[in-house]
Each structure stands twice: as C-alpha cells, then as structure tokens.
C-alpha cells in the first residue's frame, strides 16, 4: 500500500473494531466500542519513505471489509488516491503548482487506490488445506511508486507540510 504521510515508526500494529461508519454508510470505520463492529488487527511495515507518502507492507490477522483502508485512515495515513476514504485529494505536501501537477500525474498513472494484495492465503473450509495465491504488483502501481521515488530524491521535505 502507498499511504499519505510519513509513517515515522518502521513497523506497527493497528487494532480496532471495524463496522459501518456512523454517517457515511459507504464507508467502514474504527469504533471504540466493542458493541460496534468486529475486532480487526493489521500489522504494517515501512518498505520505503518518499517524504509525503510512505510505501508499506501489511499483514492481516483478520479479514474485515476495507480493513487496510480503514486502519490506515484511522492512524492518519489514508491510502493514496483512495476516493472512498478521501485519499484522492492532496493530504500532504506543498502548495506549489508543480507539486499539484505531479500529484495529478500520479493520479492519472494510478487511477485507483494504491493497494495491491500481493499474497493471499487461507485454510479451505472443507479440505482444511492451506491455500496461498501470489500476484505480481500491477504496472500502474509500480509506475506510481517509481514517480514518487524519483520525485522524493529531488526534494527537501518540511515537517510542517
């Protein structure tokens, strides 16, 4: 996943009950009460930092609807270009026109949320065999990551932005 903001910790865990958002029924949300939603646990690890966005790997203990999207937004790191959860606007960065053009270019390169399930696995409910599926990272996501890699090498980042 590519998320907005600089995740300072190299790794971490997000825990919280996930259920329908109180006012926006198209979204899920983390609820503090055990009475709302179901328990969910997401472990994340930083793979690369690009100043205004961070590339992370996530491992799920649970499989809730929109779990990664909801947990990352909950800790202040909405997925890049995630329209449903507000990541399709500039959430971190500068006010410079060139930066806005760069972001628009990234959104065109990757016209969807910056999330890919590289590996999925589960126990088959009948045979009890553990099944594992691997899928290469799609080219649009690789292209967007490369744009950020090049951009970040040419920038000086401010903590205030």
N, C-alpha and C positions, 0 to 999 in steps of 0.2 A: 504494500500500500504506500502511496505517496500522500502525505498529510501536510496541511498548512502548519507553519510554525516550526521553530527549532526545539525538538524534544531534547532537553538537556541531559536526562538520565540515559545511560547506554541501554538499559532494559528496564522493564517494569511489568506490573500486573494491574489490570483494571477489573474490579469486581463490582457488580451491581445488578439488581433485578431489572430485567428488561420487559416492558409491556407497552401497550399503546400510549402514545403521547396524550396528555390530558385535553389539549385543544385542537391539535392537528392530527386527525385520525389517519393520515397518510404516513405519519412518522411513528417510529418507536422511540422510547425514551428510557433513561435510567430512573428508577423510582427508589426512594429511600425506604419506603415501607415494604415489609415482607408480604403485605396483602395485595400489592400491585405488582404484576409481572412475575417472571420466573428467574431464578438465580442464573447468572452468566459470569464466566471468567475468561478473560483474554490476556494472554502473555504476549508482550511485544519486545522486539529487539531492534535497535537502530542499526541499519546497514550503511547508510550514508547521509551526511548532512549537507544541504545546499543553501543554508542561510535562512531563506524564507519558507522553505519546505524541507521535510525530512522523509527519507525512504526507510520504511520499516518492514520487518517480517512479523507476522502474527501467528500465534499458535493458540487454538481454541480448546478449552476444556469442555465447553458446551456448544451447542449449535442453535442459537436463537436467531430469529428473523432480524436481519440487518445488524447483527451483533458487532462486527468490527466498526461499521459506520457509526453506530450509536455510542459505543465505548470510546472511540477516538474523539467524537464531538464532545462527549461528557468531560474529557480531560483537556478540552480546549484545542484539539488538533483535528478539525474536520477534514475529511478526505478531499484532496484536490479535485476540483470540478464535479463534486457531488451535488447535483442540482437539488435533490430532495432535502438534503440536510444543510444547505447554504454554502457549500464549498465552491459554487460556480461564480463567486464574486472574489475580489481581491481581499483576502483576510489578513495578509501580512505583506509588508514591502513598502515601497516608496510611492510618492505621488507623481513621479516623473512620467511624462507621456511615453518615453521609450520603454519603461517598465510595463505600463499598461498594454502597449503593443506586444511586448514579449509574452505577457500572460494570455492575451487574446490568441496569439500564435500557438501557444501551448494548448489552449482550449480547443483550437481547430485541429491540432495534431492528435489530441486525445479527446474526442467529443463525448466523453462518458466519465464516470468516476474512476479515479486512479486506483483500482483494486483488481487483483487477479488471484484466483485460487490455484496456486502452483501445484499443490499436493492436497488431495482429499483422501481420507481413509475412514472406514467404519467396519463394524462387525455385521456381517449379513444376518438379518433377523431369523432366518430359518436354518441355514447351514452352519452358522456361527463362525464361518471363515472370515478372517480379516481381509478386507479388500482395500487396495490402495491404487489411486489413479494420479498420474502426473501429467501436467500440461505445460508446455513451454510458455514463457511470458510473451504475450502478443506484441507485434511490431509497433503498434501505436503507443503502447505504454513504454517500450524500450526507447522509442524516438523522443517521447516527452522527457523521460529521465535523462537522456543524453543532452537535450536542450538545457535542462537545469544544471547539469554537470558543467557544461561549457559556460553558461551564464555565471554560475557561482564562482568560478575560478577568476573571473574578471571583475568581481565586485568586492567592496568593503561593506560589511554589514553593521548596522547600528542596533543596539539592544532595544532602542525605543520604537523601532519600526515593527 
